Amino acid sequence: MAAYLRFSLFLTLAVCGFTLNGSPGLAQQTVPIRVERWLELRQLTGRVLYQRGETSRSAITGDRLETVGDGLSTGASSTAQLEIDTQVGFVNVSEQTRFQVQSLEIAPDNGRVTRLRVDQGQVRLQVRPFTHEGSELEIETPAGISGVRGTEFGLTVQPDGKTGLITLSGQVDTMAQGQTVAVPAGFQNFTIPGEPPSPAVPLTNSTDLDFTLEREIRRGMRRVQFVGRVDPVNLVLIGDQPQSTDRNGEFRVPLRVRDRQQLQVTVITPLGDRQDYDLVLEL
């Protein structure tokens, strides 16, 4: 069996009620009983909120995410680390990130099925190989699903849902719009909502920032735009505000027209490497 299990195959089996050899039978499904599963908060820095249902509070070490909808959100310059209950690995959550549990289940062979969702921000996962065929770990974002069975990888999610991914070891399957792209160790790709995943290319893990200033006069008014370019998989913050980049990694920020302006730009890779740029712009 391959070293990973595609979510599309799992879903088809569960819905159609067929066994792996194609004959009618009991669907591959999770056990419909209450199980004790959780992700436990091991470390945190800065402002981290613990969310359950409609309520939220400041998170503390030892908090557990154990029901569907439980989640964490991190503020500026804030981080969190969670351990998966089976000690299969860790989830490292970066600043300005929204993270939530989709499901924590047990497969028929006693494997663990863990499904998580990241709506915005950056996370890095370190997951050892599973010992049960039925074990799965999936990360859902607004752009698609990434499934693994044992690997180290990271992803970023921009405000518009565009998702960047880097695989450091093992292999990750990215799936969207009915298409699956394998991203092996040493490669990266991105997925834009409404589109299939991009092809995997060799990783750069670069925090480089290139930029220009575009000036124009429109209707007698002078206008200036900051035009930045980063690796398309990276997350960009202007001050504390996440930005969206296009498929080429370009983003635009209108500037107030003045002789000089300071701008703080932060570039974060899917693996969590970051670079702060404190720019003084002559307009």
C-alpha positions in Angstrom: 0.0 0.0 0.0 1.2 3.5 -0.7 2.7 5.5 2.1 -0.3 7.8 2.1 -4.1 7.5 1.7 -6.0 9.9 -0.6 -9.0 11.6 1.0 -11.0 11.2 -2.2 -10.7 7.4 -2.0 -11.6 7.3 1.7 -14.7 9.5 1.0 -15.9 7.4 -1.9 -15.7 4.2 0.1 -17.5 5.7 3.0 -20.4 7.1 0.8 -20.8 4.2 -1.6 -20.4 1.3 0.8 -18.0 -0.7 -1.2 -15.0 -2.7 0.1 -11.5 -2.1 -1.3 -11.8 -4.9 -3.9 -14.9 -3.3 -5.4 -17.5 -5.8 -4.1 -20.5 -4.6 -2.0 -19.8 -4.7 1.7 -19.4 -2.8 4.9 -18.0 0.7 4.2 -14.7 1.7 5.5 -15.8 4.0 8.2 -15.0 5.3 11.7 -16.5 3.7 14.8 -19.6 5.6 15.8 -18.8 5.8 19.5 -17.4 8.4 21.9 -13.6 8.2 22.0 -11.1 10.0 24.1 -9.0 11.9 21.6 -7.5 15.3 21.8 -4.7 17.7 20.9 -3.0 19.2 23.9 -1.5 22.6 24.1 2.2 22.1 25.2 3.7 25.6 24.7 2.5 29.1 23.9 3.9 32.6 23.6 2.0 35.9 23.4 -1.7 36.2 22.9 -3.4 32.8 22.2 -7.2 32.3 22.4 -8.8 28.9 23.2 -12.2 28.6 21.5 -15.0 26.2 22.2 -18.3 26.7 20.6 -19.3 30.4 20.8 -17.0 31.1 23.7 -13.3 32.0 23.9 -10.7 32.7 26.6 -7.0 33.1 27.0 -5.4 29.7 26.4 -3.2 28.0 29.0 -0.7 25.2 28.8 -2.5 21.9 29.1 -5.7 23.0 27.3 -7.1 20.3 25.1 -8.9 20.5 21.8 -11.1 17.4 21.9 -14.5 18.2 20.3 -15.4 19.2 16.7 -15.1 23.0 16.5 -12.5 23.4 19.3 -9.7 25.7 18.1 -7.0 28.2 18.7 -6.3 31.6 17.3 -3.0 33.4 17.7 -2.4 37.2 17.7 0.6 39.2 16.5 4.0 37.7 17.5 2.2 34.8 19.2 2.7 31.0 18.8 1.4 27.7 20.0 2.5 24.1 20.0 0.1 21.2 20.3 0.8 17.5 20.7 -1.4 14.9 19.1 -2.8 12.5 21.7 -1.2 9.4 20.3 2.2 11.0 20.5 2.3 10.7 16.7 3.6 14.2 16.3 3.3 18.0 16.9 1.5 20.9 15.3 3.3 24.2 15.6 1.0 27.2 15.1 2.4 30.6 14.0 1.1 34.1 14.6 -2.1 35.5 13.1 -3.4 31.9 12.6 -6.9 30.4 13.0 -6.8 26.6 13.7 -9.7 24.2 14.4 -10.5 20.6 14.9 -12.7 19.0 12.2 -12.8 15.5 13.6 -11.0 13.1 15.9 -12.0 9.5 15.3 -10.9 5.9 15.5 -10.8 3.7 12.4 -12.0 0.0 12.3 -8.4 -1.2 12.7 -8.0 1.0 15.8 -6.0 3.6 13.7 -6.5 7.3 14.5 -8.1 9.7 12.1 -7.3 13.3 12.7 -8.8 16.1 10.6 -7.9 19.7 11.2 -8.7 23.0 9.5 -6.6 26.2 9.0 -8.5 29.2 7.8 -5.6 31.6 7.9 -2.0 31.8 8.9 0.8 29.3 9.1 1.3 25.8 10.7 4.1 23.3 10.7 3.5 19.6 11.4 6.0 16.9 12.4 4.3 13.5 12.2 5.9 10.1 12.5 4.8 7.2 10.2 1.5 5.6 11.4 1.4 2.0 12.6 -2.2 1.3 11.4 -3.4 1.3 7.8 -6.5 3.2 8.8 -4.7 6.1 10.4 -4.9 9.4 8.6 -4.0 13.1 9.2 -5.5 15.8 7.0 -5.4 19.5 7.0 -8.3 21.3 5.3 -8.0 24.9 4.1 -10.3 27.1 2.0 -8.4 26.0 -1.1 -8.3 22.2 -0.6 -7.1 19.2 1.5 -3.6 18.0 2.3 -3.3 14.4 3.5 -0.3 12.6 5.1 0.7 9.4 6.8 4.0 10.4 8.3 6.0 13.5 7.3 7.2 16.9 8.2 5.7 19.8 6.3 4.3 23.3 6.6 1.6 25.4 5.0 0.5 29.0 4.8 -3.1 30.2 4.2 -3.6 33.7 2.9 -6.8 35.8 3.6 -8.2 34.8 0.2 -7.6 31.1 1.0 -4.6 30.6 -1.3 -2.6 27.8 0.4 1.2 27.3 0.0 2.8 24.0 1.1 6.4 22.8 1.6 7.3 19.1 2.3 10.5 18.6 4.2 10.3 14.8 4.6 7.9 12.1 3.5 5.1 13.0 1.1 2.0 15.2 1.2 -1.0 14.8 -1.2 -2.7 18.1 -2.1 -6.3 17.8 -3.4 -8.7 20.3 -4.9 -11.3 20.4 -7.7 -11.1 16.7 -8.1 -7.4 16.6 -8.8 -4.5 15.4 -6.6 -0.9 16.5 -6.7 1.8 14.7 -4.8 4.4 16.9 -3.1 7.4 14.8 -2.1 10.2 15.8 0.2 12.1 18.8 -1.0 9.2 20.2 -3.1 6.5 22.8 -2.7 3.3 23.9 -4.4 0.3 26.2 -3.9 -3.5 25.9 -4.4 -5.8 28.8 -5.2 -9.5 28.4 -4.2 -11.5 27.2 -7.2 -8.5 25.8 -9.0 -6.6 22.5 -8.9 -3.3 22.4 -7.1 -0.2 23.8 -8.9 2.5 21.4 -10.0 5.1 20.6 -7.3 8.5 22.4 -7.8 11.7 22.2 -5.9 11.4 24.1 -2.6 13.2 27.4 -2.0 12.1 28.3 1.6 13.2 31.8 0.7 12.1 34.9 2.6 13.4 37.2 -0.1 11.3 40.4 -0.8 11.6 42.4 -4.0 9.6 45.6 -4.4 9.1 48.7 -6.5 7.0 51.9 -6.1 4.5 52.7 -8.8 3.6 56.3 -9.1 0.9 57.9 -11.2 -1.3 61.0 -11.4 -5.0 60.3 -11.8 -7.6 63.0 -12.0 -5.0 65.5 -10.7 -4.2 63.3 -7.7 -0.8 61.8 -7.1 -1.0 58.1 -6.1 1.7 55.7 -5.0 1.5 51.9 -4.7 4.0 49.5 -3.1 4.3 46.5 -5.3 6.0 43.5 -3.6 7.0 40.1 -4.8 7.8 37.0 -2.7 7.8 33.2 -3.3 4.2 32.4 -4.2 3.9 29.9 -1.3 4.8 32.5 1.4 2.7 34.5 3.7 3.1 38.3 3.9 2.2 40.6 6.7 2.1 44.4 6.4 2.4 45.5 10.0 0.1 42.8 11.6 -2.2 42.5 8.7 -2.0 39.4 6.4 -1.9 40.1 2.7 -3.0 38.1 -0.4 -0.6 37.4 -3.2 -1.3 36.3 -6.8 0.0 33.2 -8.4 3.3 34.9 -9.1 3.7 36.0 -5.4 2.9 39.7 -6.2 0.9 42.0 -3.8 0.0 45.7 -3.9 -0.4 48.1 -1.1 -1.6 51.7 -1.6 0.5 54.3 0.3 -0.4 57.6 1.7 1.5 60.3 -0.3 4.1 62.0 1.9 7.8 62.7 1.5 8.8 59.6 3.5 7.0 56.6 4.8 8.0 53.7 7.0 6.6 50.3 6.1 7.1 47.0 8.0 6.8 43.9 5.9 7.1 40.3 7.3 7.6 37.3 5.0 6.9 33.9 6.5 7.5 30.6 4.7 5.3 27.5 5.0 8.0 26.0 7.3 7.8 29.0 9.6 11.0 30.8 8.7 10.5 34.5 8.7 12.2 37.8 7.8 11.1 41.3 9.0 11.8 44.2 6.6 11.7 47.7 8.1 11.6 49.9 5.0 11.9 53.7 4.8 10.4 54.7 1.5 11.1 58.0 -0.3 7.8 58.9 -2.0 
